[in-house]
Amino acid sequence: MRVFSFLVLMLMITSCDKFSLTKKQPLQVVDTIIDFTAVDTFPSFSVCDSIIDKTEKSDCFRTTIHRKIGEELQKYKLSIIDAVDETVFVDVIINADGKIIFEAFQSSENIKKELPELDSIIQLSIAKLPKIHAAIKRGIPVTTKYQLPIRIYLKE
């Protein structure tokens, strides 16, 4: 009888975890680290929608926006005194609805002196851009900021 009691006692001591009334739920891992400097899908035009590769889609967006603004700028006859070969930077915001908003225009003093109307022409060119699909982060359309470099090359 002592041996039997000893075995029962050992069984109870070693199996306490097995008889526990509370069930341990496996903890769900929550991904709380979010990189707010990058998006899952870049903004795109309709012509870029069929592209799957992330870098190719980004290149398509850049190429299309540069081409469209370049086409609009070529419609204007700009007169200058001295030859100009400089790059200006245009900051635009593409909101979650896909609307593109002109934010800032950065240029040298020479460009401001030679072409004072350039910023308003660029604003009009941006307003004439076709519908843009917003960038996507975790399945949600998000607002993004894009800096557009534009090379201005004009001869006398």
N, CA and C of each residue as an Amber inpcrd file, in Angstrom:
protein
   468
   0.8150000  -1.1810000   0.0000000   0.0000000   0.0000000   0.0000000
   0.8680000   1.2560000   0.0000000   1.9650000   1.2140000   0.6740000
   2.8650000   2.3620000   0.7020000   3.4220000   2.6430000  -0.6950000
   3.7360000   1.5990000  -1.3840000   4.2760000   1.7610000  -2.7310000
   3.2250000   2.3850000  -3.6420000   1.9850000   1.9150000  -3.5370000
   0.9040000   2.4590000  -4.3440000   0.6670000   3.9370000  -4.0160000
   0.6630000   4.3040000  -2.7570000   0.4860000   5.6960000  -2.3360000
   1.6400000   6.5560000  -2.8430000   2.8220000   6.0240000  -2.8040000
   3.9910000   6.7510000  -3.2820000   3.8920000   7.0040000  -4.7890000
   3.4510000   6.0220000  -5.5460000   3.2950000   6.1760000  -6.9930000
   2.2150000   7.1920000  -7.3440000   1.1030000   7.1550000  -6.6210000
   0.0340000   8.1260000  -6.8560000   0.5180000   9.5390000  -6.5410000
   1.2500000   9.7120000  -5.4610000   1.7870000  11.0100000  -5.0810000
   2.7650000  11.5170000  -6.1450000   3.6460000  10.6660000  -6.6340000
   4.6030000  11.0560000  -7.6700000   3.8850000  11.4230000  -8.9760000
   2.8540000  10.6580000  -9.2910000   2.0680000  10.9380000 -10.4810000
   1.4020000  12.3050000 -10.3860000   0.8780000  12.6490000  -9.2480000
   0.2110000  13.9410000  -9.0700000   1.2070000  15.0970000  -9.0920000
   2.3610000  14.8970000  -8.5120000   3.3660000  15.9640000  -8.4820000
   3.8920000  16.2480000  -9.8850000   4.1420000  15.2220000 -10.6640000
   4.7270000  15.4140000 -11.9900000   3.7020000  15.7960000 -13.0410000
   2.4520000  15.6000000 -12.7790000   1.4450000  15.8790000 -13.7990000
   0.5530000  17.0630000 -13.4410000   1.0300000  17.9850000 -12.6570000
   0.2060000  19.1380000 -12.2750000  -0.1690000  19.9850000 -13.4870000
   0.7320000  20.0970000 -14.4570000   0.4360000  20.8880000 -15.6500000
  -0.6670000  20.2590000 -16.4850000  -0.7820000  18.9760000 -16.4340000
  -1.7820000  18.2680000 -17.2350000  -3.1970000  18.4660000 -16.6820000
  -3.3000000  18.6910000 -15.3790000  -4.6080000  18.8270000 -14.7460000
  -5.0030000  20.2890000 -14.5090000  -4.2910000  21.2000000 -15.1020000
  -4.5710000  22.6160000 -14.9030000  -5.9300000  22.9650000 -15.5060000
  -6.7080000  23.7880000 -14.8020000  -8.0310000  24.1570000 -15.2690000
  -7.9930000  25.3060000 -16.2680000  -6.9630000  26.1140000 -16.2300000
  -6.8640000  27.2270000 -17.1710000  -6.1240000  26.7700000 -18.4160000
  -6.6780000  27.0660000 -19.5450000  -6.0520000  26.7080000 -20.8140000
  -5.1780000  27.8630000 -21.2610000  -3.9620000  27.5400000 -21.6310000
  -3.0590000  28.5720000 -22.1210000  -3.3220000  28.7910000 -23.6100000
  -3.7010000  30.0050000 -23.9510000  -3.9350000  30.3540000 -25.3400000
  -2.5980000  30.7650000 -25.9630000  -2.3160000  30.3010000 -27.1630000
  -1.0790000  30.7630000 -27.8060000  -1.2030000  32.2630000 -28.1060000
  -0.1760000  32.9990000 -27.7970000  -0.1950000  34.4400000 -28.0160000
  -0.0900000  34.7410000 -29.5010000  -0.9280000  35.6330000 -29.9510000
  -0.8930000  36.0330000 -31.3430000   0.1720000  37.1030000 -31.4980000
   1.0500000  36.9020000 -32.4530000   2.1140000  37.8580000 -32.6930000
   1.5250000  39.0320000 -33.4600000   1.7170000  40.2270000 -32.9380000
   1.1990000  41.4280000 -33.5590000   2.3760000  42.1970000 -34.1490000
   2.2680000  42.4890000 -35.4260000   3.3090000  43.2470000 -36.1100000
   3.0600000  44.7280000 -35.8450000   3.7690000  45.2840000 -34.8930000
   3.5390000  46.6810000 -34.5250000   4.5810000  47.6210000 -35.1230000
   5.5790000  47.0720000 -35.7550000   6.5980000  47.9200000 -36.3640000
   6.1640000  48.2390000 -37.7890000   5.8610000  49.4990000 -38.0310000
   5.3880000  49.9330000 -39.3380000   6.3650000  50.9680000 -39.8740000
   6.8240000  50.7470000 -41.0820000   7.7260000  51.6880000 -41.7350000
   6.8750000  52.7200000 -42.4760000   6.7810000  53.9140000 -41.9170000
   5.9450000  54.9530000 -42.5110000   6.6390000  55.6790000 -43.6590000
   7.9100000  55.3480000 -43.9200000   8.6260000  55.9990000 -45.0160000
   8.4650000  55.2460000 -46.3220000   7.8570000  54.0860000 -46.2970000
   7.6840000  53.2890000 -47.5010000   6.2300000  52.8540000 -47.6420000
   5.8430000  52.6100000 -48.8830000   4.4890000  52.1400000 -49.1550000
   4.5700000  50.7640000 -49.7900000   3.4840000  50.0270000 -49.7160000
   3.4480000  48.7000000 -50.3290000   3.3090000  48.8000000 -51.8450000
   2.4810000  49.7240000 -52.2940000   2.2620000  49.9510000 -53.7220000
   2.3650000  51.4400000 -53.9910000   3.1650000  51.8210000 -54.9760000
   3.3550000  53.2230000 -55.3180000   2.1230000  53.7800000 -56.0140000
   1.9940000  55.1160000 -56.0330000   0.9060000  55.7070000 -56.8140000
   1.0860000  55.3040000 -58.2800000   0.0030000  55.2600000 -59.0210000
   0.1410000  54.8690000 -60.4200000  -0.9510000  55.4980000 -61.2720000
  -0.6290000  55.5900000 -62.5460000  -1.5970000  55.9970000 -63.5450000
  -2.2600000  54.7410000 -64.0950000  -3.3150000  54.9040000 -64.8480000
  -4.0290000  53.7530000 -65.4170000  -3.1300000  52.9070000 -66.3090000
  -2.2010000  53.5490000 -67.0290000  -1.3160000  52.8040000 -67.9320000
  -0.3480000  51.9070000 -67.1620000  -0.1360000  52.1790000 -65.8780000
   0.8060000  51.4010000 -65.0660000   0.1200000  50.3200000 -64.2340000
  -1.1950000  50.2320000 -64.2800000  -1.9200000  49.3050000 -63.4130000
  -1.6100000  47.8380000 -63.6800000  -1.3040000  47.4990000 -64.9220000
  -1.0690000  46.0920000 -65.2550000   0.3090000  45.6000000 -64.8220000
   1.1840000  46.4930000 -64.4070000   2.5370000  46.1150000 -63.9930000
   2.4940000  45.5920000 -62.5630000   3.1360000  44.4520000 -62.3380000
   3.1130000  43.8270000 -61.0170000   4.3540000  44.1660000 -60.2060000
   5.5270000  44.1810000 -60.8510000   6.7790000  44.4240000 -60.1500000
   6.7970000  45.8310000 -59.5480000   7.1940000  45.9080000 -58.2900000
   7.1410000  47.1750000 -57.5400000   8.0500000  48.2400000 -58.1600000
   9.2710000  47.8850000 -58.5150000  10.1970000  48.8820000 -59.0720000
   9.7790000  49.3020000 -60.4730000   9.2910000  48.3650000 -61.2670000
   8.8270000  48.7150000 -62.6130000   7.6040000  49.6270000 -62.5460000
   6.7340000  49.3740000 -61.5770000   5.5390000  50.2130000 -61.4260000
   5.9350000  51.6280000 -60.9990000   6.9230000  51.7210000 -60.1060000
   7.4230000  53.0270000 -59.6810000   8.0650000  53.7660000 -60.8490000
   8.8460000  53.0450000 -61.6550000   9.4690000  53.6530000 -62.8360000
   8.4260000  54.1160000 -63.8400000   7.3820000  53.3180000 -64.0160000
   6.3000000  53.6910000 -64.9330000   5.6220000  54.9710000 -64.4550000
   5.3830000  55.0730000 -63.1490000   4.7550000  56.2810000 -62.6010000
   5.6370000  57.5010000 -62.8550000   6.9330000  57.3810000 -62.5290000
   7.8510000  58.5090000 -62.7280000   7.9320000  58.9120000 -64.1930000
   8.0660000  57.9360000 -65.0690000   8.1690000  58.2160000 -66.5000000
   6.9090000  58.9010000 -67.0120000   5.7630000  58.4020000 -66.5950000
   4.4910000  58.9560000 -67.0700000   4.2930000  60.3840000 -66.5740000
   4.5700000  60.6420000 -65.2990000   4.3560000  61.9970000 -64.7700000
   5.3360000  62.9830000 -65.4100000   6.5830000  62.5560000 -65.6420000
   7.5530000  63.4410000 -66.3060000   7.1260000  63.7180000 -67.7490000
   6.6670000  62.6790000 -68.4410000   6.2490000  62.8470000 -69.8330000
   5.0390000  63.7800000 -69.9300000   4.0480000  63.5710000 -69.0560000
   2.8280000  64.3890000 -69.1160000   3.1240000  65.8610000 -68.8100000
   3.9310000  66.1060000 -67.7970000   4.2550000  67.5020000 -67.4640000
   5.1340000  68.1070000 -68.5520000   6.0600000  67.3230000 -69.0970000
   6.8960000  67.8080000 -70.2040000   6.0610000  68.1930000 -71.4140000
   5.0570000  67.3740000 -71.7410000   4.1680000  67.6940000 -72.8600000
   3.4190000  68.9970000 -72.6090000   2.9610000  69.2000000 -71.3900000
   2.2400000  70.4410000 -71.0580000   3.1670000  71.6560000 -71.1240000
   4.3900000  71.5090000 -70.6190000   5.3340000  72.6400000 -70.6260000
   5.7350000  73.0300000 -72.0500000   5.7850000  72.0730000 -72.9670000
   6.1720000  72.3810000 -74.3460000   5.1020000  73.1600000 -75.0920000
   3.8980000  73.2090000 -74.5660000   2.8200000  73.9780000 -75.1970000
   3.0080000  75.4790000 -75.0180000   3.8540000  75.8650000 -74.0500000
   4.0580000  77.2810000 -73.7480000   5.3210000  77.7900000 -74.4280000
   5.2390000  79.0060000 -74.9420000   6.4000000  79.6650000 -75.5300000
   7.0120000  80.5530000 -74.4520000   8.1870000  80.1510000 -73.9960000
   8.8620000  80.8970000 -72.9430000   9.9810000  81.7100000 -73.5550000
  10.0340000  82.9830000 -73.1970000  11.0950000  83.8450000 -73.7180000
  12.0880000  84.1530000 -72.6040000  13.3630000  84.0920000 -72.9590000
  14.4260000  84.3200000 -71.9830000  15.4790000  85.2540000 -72.5690000
  16.2940000  85.8200000 -71.6920000  17.3890000  86.6830000 -72.1150000
  18.6800000  85.8670000 -72.2300000  18.9900000  85.1040000 -71.1990000
  20.1780000  84.2490000 -71.1830000  19.7500000  82.7830000 -71.2750000
  20.6370000  81.9560000 -71.8120000  20.3500000  80.5260000 -71.8980000
  20.2170000  79.9370000 -70.4830000  19.3210000  78.9750000 -70.3530000
  19.0700000  78.3610000 -69.0600000  19.2000000  76.8420000 -69.2070000
  19.9530000  76.2330000 -68.2970000  20.0690000  74.7760000 -68.2270000
  20.1710000  74.4050000 -66.7500000  19.0150000  74.2980000 -66.1020000
  18.9710000  74.0290000 -64.6680000  17.8410000  73.0600000 -64.3520000
  17.8810000  72.5500000 -63.1500000  16.8310000  71.6460000 -62.6840000
  16.0540000  72.3310000 -61.5610000  14.7440000  72.2900000 -61.6860000
  13.8770000  72.8060000 -60.6240000  13.1920000  71.5980000 -59.9700000
  12.7740000  71.7710000 -58.7450000  12.1240000  70.6870000 -58.0130000
  10.7140000  71.1150000 -57.6320000   9.7680000  70.2550000 -57.9390000
   8.3690000  70.5140000 -57.6460000   7.9050000  69.4500000 -56.6560000
   7.3960000  69.8820000 -55.5100000   6.8590000  68.9610000 -54.5100000
   5.3530000  68.8690000 -54.7060000   4.8820000  67.6360000 -54.8690000
   3.4480000  67.4030000 -55.0130000   3.0000000  66.3860000 -53.9710000
   1.7410000  66.4780000 -53.6080000   1.1350000  65.5370000 -52.6840000
   0.0410000  64.7990000 -53.4440000   0.0830000  63.4780000 -53.3410000
  -0.9680000  62.6540000 -53.9420000  -1.7800000  62.1110000 -52.7680000
  -2.9900000  62.6310000 -52.6120000  -3.7780000  62.2440000 -51.4370000
  -4.4040000  60.8680000 -51.6120000  -5.0540000  60.3960000 -50.5830000
  -5.6180000  59.0470000 -50.5750000  -6.7320000  58.8730000 -51.6120000
  -7.3070000  59.9760000 -52.0840000  -8.3410000  59.9080000 -53.1190000
  -7.7490000  59.9110000 -54.5220000  -6.4240000  60.0770000 -54.6290000
  -5.7610000  60.0960000 -55.9270000  -5.6650000  61.4880000 -56.5310000
  -5.9940000  62.4950000 -55.7690000  -5.9010000  63.8690000 -56.2700000
  -4.4820000  64.3730000 -56.0540000  -3.9150000  64.9850000 -57.0820000
  -2.5560000  65.5030000 -56.9850000  -2.6190000  66.9920000 -56.6620000
  -1.8390000  67.3950000 -55.6560000  -1.8740000  68.7690000 -55.1540000
  -0.4720000  69.3540000 -55.2350000  -0.3600000  70.5030000 -55.8670000
   0.9090000  71.2280000 -55.9400000   1.2270000  71.7690000 -54.5500000
   2.4390000  71.4690000 -54.0460000   2.8000000  71.9420000 -52.7110000
   3.8630000  73.0300000 -52.7330000   4.9820000  72.7920000 -53.4360000
   6.0740000  73.7670000 -53.4070000   6.8580000  73.7150000 -54.7150000
   7.5350000  74.8030000 -54.9780000   8.3640000  74.9480000 -56.1720000
   9.7200000  75.4720000 -55.7290000  10.7760000  74.7230000 -56.0100000
  12.1200000  75.1280000 -55.6030000  12.9630000  75.3550000 -56.8510000
  13.4950000  76.5610000 -56.9680000  14.3400000  76.8730000 -58.1210000
  15.3960000  77.8960000 -57.7140000  16.3470000  78.0780000 -58.5990000
  17.4040000  79.0470000 -58.3390000  16.8850000  80.4640000 -58.5930000
  17.6530000  81.4110000 -58.1440000  17.2860000  82.8210000 -58.3700000
  17.3190000  83.1520000 -59.8640000  18.2030000  82.5010000 -60.6070000
  18.2920000  82.7330000 -62.0480000  16.9900000  82.3260000 -62.7360000
  16.4490000  81.1810000 -62.3820000  15.1740000  80.7240000 -62.9710000
  14.0450000  81.6760000 -62.5780000  14.0320000  82.1010000 -61.3250000
  12.9800000  83.0210000 -60.8780000  13.0460000  84.3410000 -61.6270000
  14.2700000  84.7680000 -61.9510000  14.4370000  86.0290000 -62.6790000
  14.0960000  85.8590000 -64.1570000  14.5700000  84.7810000 -64.7890000
  14.3640000  84.5690000 -66.2190000  12.9380000  84.1170000 -66.5540000
  12.3830000  83.2680000 -65.7050000  11.0500000  82.7020000 -65.9560000
  10.1570000  82.8650000 -64.7280000   9.7140000  84.0780000 -64.4400000
   8.9100000  84.2760000 -63.2250000   7.5550000  83.5630000 -63.2650000
   7.0680000  83.2460000 -64.4590000   5.7630000  82.5880000 -64.5830000
   5.8620000  81.0610000 -64.5820000   7.0610000  80.5040000 -64.4550000
   7.2500000  79.0620000 -64.5480000   6.4800000  78.2970000 -63.4740000
   6.4630000  78.7890000 -62.2460000   5.7510000  78.0620000 -61.1870000
   4.2550000  77.9700000 -61.4640000   3.6620000  79.0350000 -62.0000000
   2.2240000  78.9780000 -62.3030000   1.9530000  78.0710000 -63.5040000
   2.8740000  78.0080000 -64.4620000   2.7150000  77.1030000 -65.6030000
   2.7930000  75.6540000 -65.1240000   3.7070000  75.3840000 -64.2100000
   3.8420000  74.0260000 -63.6690000   2.6050000  73.6660000 -62.8550000
   2.0580000  74.6270000 -62.1190000   0.8220000  74.3600000 -61.3690000
  -0.3120000  73.9790000 -62.3180000  -0.4340000  74.6860000 -63.4320000
  -1.4620000  74.3490000 -64.4240000  -1.2090000  72.9760000 -65.0430000
   0.0500000  72.6690000 -65.3050000   0.4030000  71.3620000 -65.8800000
   0.0420000  70.2370000 -64.9240000   0.2860000  70.4400000 -63.6460000
  -0.0400000  69.4250000 -62.6430000  -1.5540000  69.2650000 -62.5280000
  -2.2770000  70.3600000 -62.6230000  -3.7430000  70.2900000 -62.5440000
  -4.3370000  69.5100000 -63.7180000  -3.6480000  69.4770000 -64.8500000
  -4.1530000  68.7820000 -66.0360000  -3.7620000  67.3070000 -66.0890000
  -3.0470000  66.8230000 -65.0630000  -2.6530000  65.4140000 -65.0550000
  -3.8800000  64.5160000 -64.9560000  -3.8370000  63.3380000 -65.5880000
  -4.9810000  62.4140000 -65.4750000  -5.0870000  61.8450000 -64.0660000
  -6.1720000  61.1410000 -63.8200000  -6.4370000  60.5410000 -62.5070000
  -5.2980000  59.6220000 -62.0930000  -4.8960000  59.7460000 -60.8350000
  -3.8300000  58.9230000 -60.2770000  -4.4300000  58.0230000 -59.2110000
  -4.0020000  56.7780000 -59.2070000  -4.4130000  55.8480000 -58.1500000
  -3.4590000  56.0420000 -56.9850000  -3.9910000  56.2350000 -55.8050000
  -3.1810000  56.5350000 -54.6190000  -2.2770000  55.3670000 -54.2520000
  -1.2420000  55.6880000 -53.4740000  -0.3520000  54.6530000 -52.9570000
  -1.1040000  53.8140000 -51.9340000  -0.6580000  52.5770000 -51.7570000
  -1.3250000  51.6410000 -50.8440000  -0.3370000  51.2220000 -49.7580000
  -0.7880000  51.3100000 -48.5140000  -0.0090000  50.8260000 -47.3710000
  -0.9220000  49.9270000 -46.5580000  -0.5710000  48.6600000 -46.4570000
  -1.3600000  47.6610000 -45.7170000  -2.8060000  47.6100000 -46.1850000
  -3.0010000  47.7180000 -47.4860000  -4.3310000  47.6020000 -48.0630000
  -5.1710000  48.8640000 -47.9930000  -4.6000000  49.9550000 -47.5100000
  -5.3480000  51.2060000 -47.3490000  -4.7050000  52.2870000 -48.2120000
  -5.4920000  53.0370000 -49.0090000  -4.9190000  54.1530000 -49.7630000
  -4.3750000  55.2110000 -48.7980000  -3.1690000  55.6930000 -49.0800000
  -2.5280000  56.6660000 -48.2050000  -2.0510000  57.8680000 -49.0130000
  -1.8430000  58.9620000 -48.3180000  -1.3130000  60.1740000 -48.9250000
   0.2050000  60.0740000 -48.9980000   0.7530000  60.4450000 -50.1490000
   2.2070000  60.4120000 -50.3270000   2.6950000  61.7380000 -50.8750000
   3.9630000  62.0000000 -50.6310000   4.5970000  63.2090000 -51.1450000
   5.6390000  62.7770000 -52.1620000   5.6960000  63.4850000 -53.2680000
   6.6190000  63.1440000 -54.3390000   7.3370000  64.4150000 -54.7710000
   8.6700000  64.3030000 -54.9310000   9.4360000  65.4450000 -55.4250000
   9.7950000  65.1740000 -56.8770000   9.3540000  66.0640000 -57.7250000
   9.5000000  65.9140000 -59.1560000  10.6150000  66.8310000 -59.6620000
  11.7510000  66.2740000 -60.1010000  12.7940000  67.1220000 -60.6780000
  12.4690000  67.3930000 -62.1500000  12.5490000  68.6560000 -62.5430000
  12.2630000  69.0330000 -63.9290000  13.4660000  69.8210000 -64.4450000
  14.0480000  69.3150000 -65.5240000  15.1910000  70.0130000 -66.1210000
  14.6640000  71.0480000 -67.0930000  15.0970000  72.2910000 -66.8950000
  14.7140000  73.3960000 -67.7720000  15.9170000  73.7060000 -68.6420000
  15.7570000  73.4760000 -69.9330000  16.8440000  73.7300000 -70.8810000
  16.2960000  74.6060000 -71.9920000  16.6910000  75.8660000 -71.9620000
  16.2260000  76.8280000 -72.9760000  17.4230000  77.5680000 -73.5510000
  17.4040000  77.7310000 -74.8710000  18.4520000  78.5050000 -75.5460000
  17.9220000  79.9130000 -75.7860000  18.8400000  80.8160000 -76.0420000
  18.4430000  82.2190000 -76.3020000  17.6660000  82.3370000 -77.5840000
